[in-house]
Amino acid sequence: MARSTEEASSDIVRAVMAGVGSIVLLALAIDAQPDLERAKTLAADAEIARAAGELDRALELLRAAHALTGSPALLNNTGLVLESLGRYAEAAEAYRAVVASPDARDELRAIDMKRLAVLEPRLGRAWIVAADALWIDGEMSGPEERAFAPGIHVIEAKTERGAVIRALAFVAGVRRTLTLAEIAAQPGDASLLLSALPPDVASITVDGYRARSAPLAVPALILAPGTHKVEIALPDGTSRVVTLALAAGAQVDLAAHLEDAPPEPELTLVVAPAPSEPGPRWAPWVLSTAGAVAAGAGVILYVTAESDRADLTAQLGDGSTIVRTVTEADAVATQSSADVRASLGTVLIGAGAAALVGAFVLLW
């Protein structure tokens, strides 16, 4: 008697939770839907390919089976293969889809949520495995998986033809396995010949990267065609820098350009005097306030003095008046006080104006 899809899914979940390492086959119901039989065959073929190490083939078959059925169990298996391939970002997407699927059983959701928790920290980094002895950014690397910032990294490999130096791009959430065959010299590469260099060359730097296997351990540097800045360091601390435009397939003797390369100029350090410390920022405001007060006080003194003088003149008259309203002594005292206040007011007005000008200069 044919088993239901619900019962088949239960078997899948139990197998996964028991720790089965192989791809779990989806036991599909044999009913009126012919696509289920096709999906079952594809899933079985995917398990055979996975066991043989043909992960790309297994991934292709699982995706075809999932397209026929939409089964969350098959999508889970797809995520497992993607994770084995080092395609961590895609595996995470598959696990998220299982968790979000209304058709996924709770046990399968729980399993993929745990897988996501393990996988999430790996998604922001690029991962590199060196299957052969290679330098990555100048550091020797081996078969262990290592995390790097996404972007461009310099790979160096020592071959019979020379030291191959390549700048390769690496993507976040993806593990990339590098082999010597992948890095090895290509037909269009240019060769920078080192055999004629003087024996006292200390190091060679290409485009800011110091070659680890050069200068004397290899006959040449193998570079991509294009313009490269090459620096040759000598034991006496001096260096020569030459910029070379290398055509595809070209072989260029670096020693022939060494004499033409001028020595790197010595850096001249110019020590400028330290700038004087600016005065406190509150000084202009204090000075301007004091200037305004002084000027205001001077204006008041001067105006009141002139007012008293005018009143005194009115009281004394023009000399033809017989009756006067002020005595001569009072008139002398009033006149003297007005003269003093007018003089002091003039001085305060001048000092206040000078203070305001000084505050403006300090402020700007």
Number of C-alpha atoms within 10 A of each C-alpha: 5 8 12 13 15 13 12 16 22 15 15 19 19 13 16 19 11 9 8 10 9 15 25 20 23 24 21 22 18 16 12 8 9 10 16 19 18 15 26 21 15 23 27 19 17 30 23 17 17 18 13 11 11 13 19 14 16 27 23 13 22 26 19 18 27 20 14 16 15 14 20 25 26 26 24 28 28 26 28 24 22 22 19 13 17 18 20 26 20 17 27 25 14 24 27 19 18 26 22 12 14 11 14 20 17 11 14 22 23 14 17 21 17 11 17 19 11 11 17 13 10 17 17 17 19 21 24 22 18 21 15 15 16 23 20 20 17 16 12 14 18 17 14 9 14 15 15 16 13 16 13 14 16 15 22 28 25 22 19 11 14 23 26 27 23 19 15 11 11 19 17 19 24 24 24 18 16 18 15 17 11 9 18 21 24 14 8 13 21 23 27 22 20 21 16 12 16 13 10 12 16 16 18 23 17 18 11 11 16 16 21 19 22 20 24 17 13 18 20 26 30 26 26 21 16 12 13 16 13 20 23 23 19 16 10 9 7 12 20 19 20 18 14 15 13 19 16 15 16 15 16 19 16 21 16 12 14 18 11 11 15 11 16 12 9 7 6 6 6 6 6 6 6 6 6 6 6 7 10 8 10 10 13 21 15 14 20 21 16 17 24 20 15 22 24 17 18 23 19 15 22 23 16 15 24 16 13 16 19 11 12 19 13 12 16 18 13 8 7 7 9 7 9 12 10 11 10 11 9 11 16 12 11 16 17 14 14 22 17 14 19 21 14 18 24 18 16 23 23 15 17 24 16 16 22 21 15 15 19 13 10 16 14 6
